């Protein structure tokens, strides 16, 4: 049982690293003067090649969980891109991060992983932190964009649940399938838009996005989700918008606002407290079973 506790701890660390890599998107995308669908297509093509090289011999079972995770991840990426284009960035990410509540409900029904008290308190803490984090930046955009952002949160929750369903298998193939699908859909969309300008910087950034921000994150996520309940995993993913301004500050010297610092601190505290409480609960249960 203590091994299970250690697995939970290393899984949580892998998911925190995943959130850190996901947060690179905001900074890197600022460096590419391409339309969002061209970025999505290029990023997913590179990610698919990278993941294929990593997996070498992918096992495509086309099970409900494998296909469901692939479709949910592709839908999340495409809808989030659309939401960012039609509503404010703050609205898009805040509305998407209703996902922890959706994951809690879906996990209880589909995985029988019922949220514990620390998870519900974690949900509340993340929601409060998000509200403070984006204070003063909400509003604007469009109703359609806001609705799509909410829908991306629902598909994000389904992604976590379907990936968790594969905890005894190999969920990484779902990521590979999702990027093949995303690349295909984004490529078709690009046919109706101006062609992107190919230069050394843009290609280098797209390569970095595909390899690190998506590829390495997918490997860490697939490893971590096998060791951590879906509910806890989505809470840890809430660190992504906290890390995002850190990258911008380090690379461009753009200082986060006081609200961002306070909100980010609340989110980190909520995630840390929830994860620590879960770890202590697992440890206590392990000791009780040994006795």
JOTASUL-V335761 format. One record per helix or strand. SS is the DSSP state (helix for helix, strand for strand). FROM is the first residue (numbers start at 1). TO is the last residue. Records with the same first field share a line. If there is no record, write none. Layout:
SS = FROM-TO ; FROM-TO
//
This chain:
helix = 2-22 ; 24-30 ; 36-55 ; 64-86 ; 89-96 ; 99-111 ; 117-133 ; 143-165 ; 172-190 ; 200-224 ; 230-237 ; 240-252 ; 258-290
//
